[in-house]
Amino acid sequence: MQENYAVPGKHHAVKFLLLLVIVLGMIALGIISVLRERIVNPSRYQVSFTAEGSVFAKPDIAQVTLGITTDRKTTAVAAVTENTEQMNKVILAIKAEGVEDKDIKTTSYNLNPSYDYNQETGRSEIKGYEVNQQLTVKIRNLENIGAIIEATTQVGANQVGNIAFTIDDMSEIKKAARAEAVQKAREKAEEMSQATGLKLGKLVNVYESDSPYPPVYKNFALDSATMYGLGGGAEAAPAIQTGENEVALEVTLVYEVK
């Protein structure tokens, strides 16, 4: 007769493994639940404070647009030739004021047909060609702005655009604005904590809003005599005031809540 014998401890080992799996599963579910709560509702554990810092600084770069529009010529070649000759004189005048080649850039060149309406045929007909060419000039010596405008208009420039004042190196100015913004945000956090009893923990994140800083434009007008170099050269160069540019940025400080 055959007898059956059970393996000692095997049944208890299986029960222990099952219990261990259940416990580990419950711990994993708890961890997932906590992480999910922190992701879905981070505001329960963090608070942020935003402040702006700003610095005023004098610009050190000016950009001006100078152009020449050539009136109607019978042929395109004639229009291009005259415009080129005039623009070459303008460029020479700019360089005579100390502006380097790297700071003179052609930004627009257009050759367009000029039309007249023919009442007999009821159609517009090409009667000639016009050329418009524009330069953007970067002026590093701001004291020369008026002199450059005067010199170029006297040799043929008949278009002068807005002057844009910018700052060449923004690093130190932004550094000062950033420091001011951080200080204001910290003060705001302390005031809020004292007023509400909110207990702030460690600083966990910092955000900076660094939007582009648009140049400051100044408008001015030239009378017809100065614009076309008339009046015997007695015209005074236009006085250009640079003023100051404001550089501003925002900083957000994120704290844990105890």
Backbone hydrogen bonds, N-H to C=O, Kabsch-Sander energy under -0.5 kcal/mol:
donor,donor_aa,acceptor,acceptor_aa,energy
10,K,7,V,-1.4
13,A,9,G,-1.9
14,V,10,K,-1.7
15,K,11,H,-1.8
16,F,12,H,-2.1
17,L,13,A,-2.1
18,L,14,V,-2.2
19,L,15,K,-2.3
20,L,16,F,-2.3
21,V,17,L,-2.3
22,I,18,L,-2.1
23,V,19,L,-2.3
24,L,20,L,-2.6
25,G,21,V,-2.3
26,M,22,I,-2.1
27,I,23,V,-2.3
28,A,24,L,-2.4
29,L,25,G,-2.3
30,G,26,M,-2.0
31,I,27,I,-2.3
32,I,28,A,-2.5
33,S,29,L,-2.3
34,V,30,G,-2.2
35,L,31,I,-2.6
36,R,32,I,-2.6
37,E,33,S,-2.0
38,R,34,V,-2.1
39,I,35,L,-2.1
40,V,36,R,-2.7
41,N,37,E,-2.4
44,R,41,N,-1.3
45,Y,42,P,-2.0
46,Q,42,P,-1.4
47,V,255,Y,-2.3
49,F,253,L,-2.2
51,A,251,V,-2.1
53,G,249,L,-2.6
55,V,247,V,-2.4
57,A,245,N,-2.6
60,D,166,T,-1.4
61,I,166,T,-2.0
62,A,139,I,-2.1
63,Q,164,A,-2.3
64,V,137,V,-2.2
65,T,162,N,-0.5
66,L,64,V,-0.5
66,L,135,L,-2.4
67,G,159,Q,-2.7
68,I,133,Q,-2.5
70,T,68,I,-0.6
70,T,131,V,-3.0
73,K,129,Y,-2.2
79,A,75,T,-1.7
80,V,76,A,-2.7
81,T,77,V,-2.6
82,E,78,A,-2.2
83,N,79,A,-2.2
84,T,80,V,-2.5
85,E,81,T,-2.2
86,Q,82,E,-2.2
87,M,83,N,-2.6
88,N,84,T,-2.4
89,K,85,E,-1.4
90,V,86,Q,-1.8
91,I,87,M,-2.7
92,L,88,N,-2.1
93,A,89,K,-2.0
94,I,90,V,-2.1
95,K,91,I,-2.5
96,A,92,L,-1.9
97,E,93,A,-0.6
97,E,94,I,-1.1
98,G,95,K,-2.0
99,V,94,I,-1.3
103,D,100,E,-1.5
104,I,101,D,-1.9
105,K,136,T,-1.9
107,T,105,K,-0.6
107,T,134,Q,-1.9
108,S,134,Q,-1.4
110,N,132,N,-2.9
112,N,110,N,-0.5
112,N,130,E,-2.9
114,S,128,G,-3.0
116,D,125,E,-2.3
118,N,116,D,-0.5
118,N,123,R,-3.2
119,Q,117,Y,-0.7
122,G,118,N,-2.4
123,R,118,N,-0.9
125,E,116,D,-3.2
127,K,114,S,-3.3
128,G,114,S,-1.0
129,Y,73,K,-2.5
130,E,112,N,-2.9
131,V,70,T,-0.9
132,N,110,N,-2.7
133,Q,68,I,-2.1
134,Q,108,S,-2.8
135,L,66,L,-3.5
136,T,105,K,-3.1
137,V,64,V,-2.9
137,V,135,L,-0.5
138,K,103,D,-2.7
139,I,62,A,-3.8
139,I,137,V,-0.6
140,R,138,K,-0.6
142,L,140,R,-0.9
144,N,141,N,-2.3
145,I,142,L,-1.3
148,I,144,N,-2.6
149,I,145,I,-2.2
150,E,146,G,-2.5
151,A,147,A,-2.7
152,T,148,I,-2.2
153,T,149,I,-2.0
154,Q,150,E,-1.6
155,V,151,A,-0.7
156,G,153,T,-0.9
157,A,152,T,-2.4
158,N,67,G,-1.4
159,Q,67,G,-1.5
161,G,65,T,-3.6
163,I,218,K,-1.6
164,A,63,Q,-2.7
164,A,162,N,-0.5
165,F,163,I,-0.5
165,F,216,V,-2.9
166,T,61,I,-2.5
166,T,164,A,-0.5
170,M,168,D,-0.6
174,K,170,M,-3.0
175,K,171,S,-2.0
176,A,172,E,-1.8
177,A,173,I,-2.2
178,R,174,K,-2.7
179,A,175,K,-2.1
180,E,176,A,-1.9
181,A,177,A,-2.2
182,V,178,R,-2.6
183,Q,179,A,-2.1
184,K,180,E,-2.3
185,A,181,A,-2.3
186,R,182,V,-2.3
187,E,183,Q,-2.2
188,K,184,K,-2.3
189,A,185,A,-2.1
190,E,186,R,-2.3
191,E,187,E,-2.5
192,M,188,K,-2.3
193,S,189,A,-2.2
194,Q,190,E,-2.3
195,A,191,E,-2.4
196,T,192,M,-2.2
197,G,193,S,-1.9
198,L,192,M,-0.5
200,L,198,L,-0.7
201,G,256,E,-4.3
204,V,254,V,-2.8
205,N,254,V,-1.4
207,Y,252,T,-2.5
209,S,250,E,-2.7
210,D,208,E,-0.9
211,S,209,S,-0.8
216,V,165,F,-1.9
217,Y,215,P,-0.5
218,K,163,I,-2.1
227,M,223,D,-2.7
228,Y,224,S,-2.0
229,G,226,T,-1.0
230,L,225,A,-2.7
234,A,231,G,-0.9
240,I,238,P,-0.5
241,Q,239,A,-0.5
242,T,240,I,-0.5
245,N,57,A,-3.3
247,V,55,V,-3.1
247,V,245,N,-0.5
248,A,246,E,-0.5
249,L,53,G,-2.1
250,E,209,S,-1.3
251,V,51,A,-2.6
252,T,207,Y,-3.1
253,L,49,F,-2.8
254,V,205,N,-2.7
255,Y,47,V,-3.2
255,Y,253,L,-0.5
256,E,202,K,-2.1
257,V,45,Y,-2.5
258,K,199,K,-2.5
258,K,256,E,-0.5
